[in-house]
């Protein structure tokens, strides 16, 4: 994954949390990760693992139209 793509993915995390109206802890629970990785993603220290990205994509698919828009924006190859 290119550096540019990684930075774009990091922009997705707060946007997705806002769309879902979730606190960091709630978002972490939905992804079955601890709070620490979510904080690190939002502080732009690390990017989500491939497993987390797969779960994020699935979460987007389940959101209906708003999720589809985000999926196309951040993961155009997924659709």
C-alpha positions as MATLAB code, in Angstrom:
seq = 'XXXXXXXXXXXXXXXXXXXXXXXXXXXXXXXXXXXXXXXXXXXXXXXXXXXXXXXXXXXXXXXXXXXXXXXXXXXXXXX';
ca = [
       0.000    0.000    0.000;
       1.435    3.381   -0.981;
       2.139    6.083    1.588;
      -0.535    8.255   -0.002;
      -3.103    5.465    0.281;
      -2.115    4.881    3.919;
      -2.663    8.557    4.708;
      -6.038    8.483    2.968;
      -7.066    5.462    5.047;
      -6.149    7.389    8.203;
      -8.582   10.122    7.110;
     -11.304    7.485    6.902;
     -11.152    6.463   10.578;
     -12.551    9.674   12.119;
     -14.994   10.098    9.243;
     -16.325    6.572    9.707;
     -16.576    6.988   13.474;
     -18.527   10.213   12.956;
     -20.890    8.554   10.456;
     -21.506    5.718   12.915;
     -21.664    8.095   15.900;
     -19.163    5.962   17.836;
     -16.578    6.853   20.455;
     -13.102    5.404   19.947;
     -13.760    2.626   22.467;
     -17.027    1.654   20.748;
     -15.310    1.666   17.363;
     -12.518   -0.520   18.745;
     -15.080   -2.964   20.127;
     -16.834   -3.209   16.740;
     -13.488   -4.025   15.105;
     -12.558   -6.417   17.892;
      -9.339   -4.525   18.658;
      -8.216   -2.742   21.786;
      -8.545    1.010   22.144;
      -4.811    1.578   21.641;
      -4.705    0.829   17.878;
      -7.689    3.093   17.212;
      -5.983    5.939   19.075;
      -2.773    5.303   17.132;
      -4.663    5.360   13.819;
      -6.377    8.623   14.676;
      -3.095   10.179   15.813;
      -1.577    9.028   12.504;
       1.099    6.909   14.209;
       0.171    3.639   12.486;
      -2.241    2.367    9.863;
      -4.811   -0.393   10.362;
      -3.643   -3.949    9.726;
      -4.946   -5.849    6.721;
      -7.347   -7.714    9.018;
      -8.664   -4.435   10.460;
      -9.018   -2.984    6.963;
     -11.053   -6.009    5.926;
     -13.370   -5.460    8.913;
     -13.618   -1.739    8.125;
     -14.596   -2.529    4.538;
     -17.271   -4.922    5.794;
     -18.525   -2.261    8.202;
     -18.790    0.178    5.287;
     -20.743   -2.341    3.193;
     -23.246   -2.779    6.029;
     -23.883    0.986    6.270;
     -25.860    1.175    3.055;
     -25.508    4.231    0.822;
     -23.245    6.335    3.126;
     -20.912    3.366    3.524;
     -20.909    2.697   -0.201;
     -19.814    6.297   -0.823;
     -16.942    5.953    1.671;
     -16.007    2.542    0.286;
     -15.773    3.971   -3.235;
     -13.815    6.965   -1.988;
     -11.239    5.108    0.116;
     -11.240    1.628   -1.452;
     -12.201    2.060   -5.112;
     -10.698   -1.348   -5.912;
     -13.065   -3.048   -3.447;
     -16.192   -2.524   -5.518;
];
